[in-house]
Amino acid sequence: MADEGFFRPALDGLVPYESGKPVEEVQRELGLARVVKLASNEGAFGPFPDALAAIERAARELNRYPDGGAYRLRVALAEKHGVQPEQVALAAGADGVIGYLSLAALDPGDEIVCGWPSFPSYVLDAIKMGAEPRRVPLQADRYDPAQLLATVTPRTKIVYLCNPNNPTGTMVDRAAIDAYFARVPGHVLTVLDEAYFEYVDEPDYPDGIEEYLKAGARRVLVLRTFSKIYGLAGLRVGYGVGPADVVQGIAKVRNAFDINHVAQEAALASLGHEDEIVRRREATAEGRAQVQAALLELELPVAEPPVANFVFAHVGGDARTLFEALLREGVVVRPLAPFGAPEAVRITVGTKEENEFLAEALRRVLTAAARPVD
């Protein structure tokens, strides 16, 4: 029997992350000919051709350890953003950067502030370190920077501002973030999570690296990822761009080989394809409108306006009921209780045909739910 005092008390009550079942297993269990996965905000498009070629080349060198410092990728990202390599922190996904930052910065009694519902890692990684997460309710399904500021105390080390927010898909405009940085206390590190940056095509959406970090606006770490529009979710490459001392702190706790060789080479080969980024952004916007229209037609309220590659819908009850009904129809969506929204689902934008499959499944499920019971 395990000693009850063996694990740190901060871990009491935490539930290990449980990923969904593989598509093949869902098909087997439910006897389905097809399953469409729209749950994880993966990009609808695969890796760029140059990345696929790089993956093939890198696979021949898997007997070697990867570059622990990811030197070539770090330098390339520094050049892309016009910063020094010492300002770039790499990890296995943007959430990897969040985890390392929490490990490096947070002690018991420290605080983080974030909007809620939002990305669970902000809260979970703080709790793991014995720090206190202070959750600020969203306003109209979006972050309220003024309320984030009002929640900051002398014990606050990190404020997370997820823009666009996961899971609601809404954004905070430039004026609101400008006002936030004009007032945020100097002891706070602001993390601008821009994991969905490449999908946004709104004139009022600010570029955190260009407009806040490089402009010297307080202390800010901006997060980006290759997991979404670049189509590399299966390889896990994310990064943060911020102050050199913050990046150095992350480096002190980072696992030496956490970004594998194939991932590094694929990410490096994905840079510079701006025309394809534009094409994917435009295609995603069309698909997003398709998903949004299907939800509104069925009178499911949507967080508006969505600007990323997913749509958030209020379902008016326990979202797992809708999740399970759609699963039986061969569609996987994300019920959002772990994100702080138990009465909502998040639906990733798929291909045109996948979105049509979703719309038909939704219609069948909601029609059956509304039918009187004999």
PyMOL commands that set and color helices and strands:
alter all, ss='L'
color gray80, all
select helices_A, chain A and resi 9-11+23-30+49-61+71-81+85-87+94-105+120-128+145-151+174-183+197-199+208-213+244-253+261-270+274-297+319-328+337-339+352-370
alter helices_A, ss='H'
color red, helices_A
select strands_A, chain A and resi 36-37+88-91+111-116+132-137+156-162+189-193+220-225+238-241+310-314+331-332+334-336+341-348
alter strands_A, ss='S'
color yellow, strands_A
deselect
rebuild
show_as cartoon
